[in-house]
Amino acid sequence: MGLAVLRLGMAFASEAIIEYMNKVKPPYNVNLATQELAMAALDNINWVNDHIRQTVKEREQIIEQIKSLPLIEKIFPTDSNFFLAKMKEPRKVYDYLVSKGIIVRDRSNVTLCEGCLRISVGTQEENTLLIKTLKQYS
């Protein structure tokens, strides 16, 4: 549903692990607005599943279209709404994308993500623009 900003998650674990987690979480860690939006999502599970399918389709199309570009060294496997792309000159690619109004996350200085940009899946129009812009950079 595009609700990642809510930062809502769920954990299934043994009682011992849940007890440990409860010791380190804030006492009121899920606000009312987040709870209401999460419940709305659960009430519209078919829409959520359609949204997930569309996101996966878009992600696969982005990856398929950019994986052979000369600036791409590797695209890491993902099951998420984003992927890590190892690039030649990641900072230059990042700056270029930003100059075109496309925001990605530069992870090139993060341990185990050296040389990578984190690219989130957007709308079909946003993804088309991303692909076109990366092809123009190459």
N, C-alpha and C positions, 0 to 999 in steps of 0.2 A: 504493500500500500504506500510505499515511499515514506514510511514512518521511522526510518532509522534514527532520526533526530530525537526520538523519544527515549532512546537508550534503555529499552525494556527487554529483558531477557528472562529465561526460565531455566532452572537447573533441576535435573533429575539425578539424584545421587543417594548414597547410603545415608542413614541417619547420622552417623558420625561426621561425615563430610558436611551435611547440612548444618549440624550444630556448630561446626567450625566456621562456616560461612556466616551464620547468624551472629557470631561474635565480632565480625569485622565489617558488617554492613551497617549503614546508618539506620536508626530506628524507624524513620518514615521515608524510606528510600523510593517509594513509588507514589508520585503525586496524583491527585484526583483526576486532573486532565488526562494524564497518561493512562490511568486505569479506564477512563471512559472511552478513550480512543481504542485501546486494546480490546475492550468489550465490543465496540462497534465492528472492529475487524473480525472478531470471532463470530459475530452475528451475520457477517457477510462473507463467509468463508469461500463461497464460489467465486466472488469477485477477487478475493485475495489470491486464490489459486490461479485465476486467469492472469492476474497481474504478475505472478511469479513466472508463469509460462512465457509471457511476453518478454519479461526481463531476461530470462534465459535465452530466448530466441535472439534478442537484440545483442546480448553479450557474445553469443556464438558468431553472429554476423560481423561484429566489430573485429573480433579476433581473427576470423577467417580472412577478412579484407586487409588487415594490417600486418599479419604475421610474416609476410614475405617482403615487406618494405626494407630497404637497405639499412635504415636506422634502427630496426628492431633486431636485437640479439637473441632474445628469448621471451616467451610469454609463459608465465608459470600457471600450472593447473589451478582451477578455482571452482568453487561451488557457490560463490557469492555473487552479489550485484556489482562487483568490481574485480579487477585483475591487476596483477603486477606485470609490467612490461620492462624488461631490461633493455636499455637503449644505449646507442653510441651517443655521446654528448647529451646526457639527460637534462642538464641544466639549460643548455641552449634550446632543446626541444620544449622544455617547460616554459621558458621565457617566450618562445615563439607562439606557443599555444595561448598563453596569457595575453599576448599582444593582439591575438585574434578573438579575445573574449571567451576563450575556453579554459576552464579551471580544472586542473588535475592536481594531484598531490605529489610533490617531489619527495621521494623517499630515498634518493640516491646516497644520502649520508647516514642512513639508518642501518645498524648492524643486520646483516643477512639480507638486506635489500639494496645493497650497493649498486648504483647505476640504474635504479628502477624508478619509474613513475607509476603511481597508483591511479588507475583510470576507472571511474565509476560509470555504470551504464545509465544513460539518460533516456530522454524520449527518443522516438525514432528520428525526429528532426535534428535533435542535438547530436545523436550518434552519427548521422549522415554528415553533419558538418565536421565532426571530429575526424572521421575517415578522410573526407575531402582535404581537410587542412593538413593532416599527417602526410597524405600523398603529395601535396604541394611542397611540403618541407623536404621530402626525399630527393 
